Amino acid sequence: MGNFNTIQAGKGRRSKYKRKPAVDSFNNPLGTHEGVKTVGVDNLGDFSRNSDLCICIVTWNMNGQVSYEDLVELVGSNQMFDLLVVGLQEVPRNNLARLLQDSLVETHELLGKASMQSLQLYVFGPKNSDLFIKELKVDKHSVGGCGGMIRRKKGAVAIRINYKGFRMVFITCHLSAHARNVEERNLQCRHISHSLFSKYWNPYARPAHITVWLGDLNYRLQGINTHPARNLIQRNLHRLLTSKDQLLQEAERAQIFNGYCEGTLTFKPTYKYNIGSSKYDTSYKVRVPSWTDRILFKIGDPDKISANLHCYESIDDIYSSDHKPVRAHLCFKVSKY
């Protein structure tokens, strides 16, 4: 019967018995755990002209605040990408789609949106690029709780899109807070992965070429106190803190993000800042700075599609939130045989 996970609809014989799926709801195989692979950044300064698809990906916990100037900074001046994917958490009630569209009015238009209260995801493409879309579906999954404040929903929203022949899934999430809730976050990641698009699940469908998670995953630094951590950051030695990062630790323990890649964490931890400044939390809690805001990606078949990461950075010139946004530039090329 061939590869059970990649048979196209209408081909091969269907068994009268339902098999227990060996794939997640994106039809990605569940195999041995590889942890998160850290990849370097190819600092070309511009998107590769030789790529088949280039995507700018941005995540930001807005802390309920927004200004048009911040969104212009968020999108950036280099708009030579094919798609712009923006994942937002703790979004205010403003019409974010319109504000984002205004910042892209000359080049891009909204292709798809998924939202669940304060959790929102947008995909923009070049004008008239809807002609290249063969599929676009949205879904959401709540993990309960509102972060202690109204409209600050925890969970994930996602967009599944087939664009120029690339089957892609984008997921933005906001997971449970506090350093102690590691296992809760792990469980939420697994529930989200298995629940999103499960109503469309088809064992004969082709798996995604590219899956991207972006959001406030809320994993913290563990095993170091705030003052030693801040001292290393102040001396530009924050790379030494990656060994304390819960997300990488849990991936190494085979709990989350099997086979995903992430750029090297060369930027400073993105949380928690005093609003209006670049100083870390000076409240009575004096939180340990952490890389809560992340972008991870997975290639379904690396032999067929190669990826280059041209940028993985925090956007430090935005001060309206206690989080700094994170941006990645990813380019993909189909291998020629």
Disulfide bonds with the S-S distance in Angstrom:
Cys54-Cys331 2.18
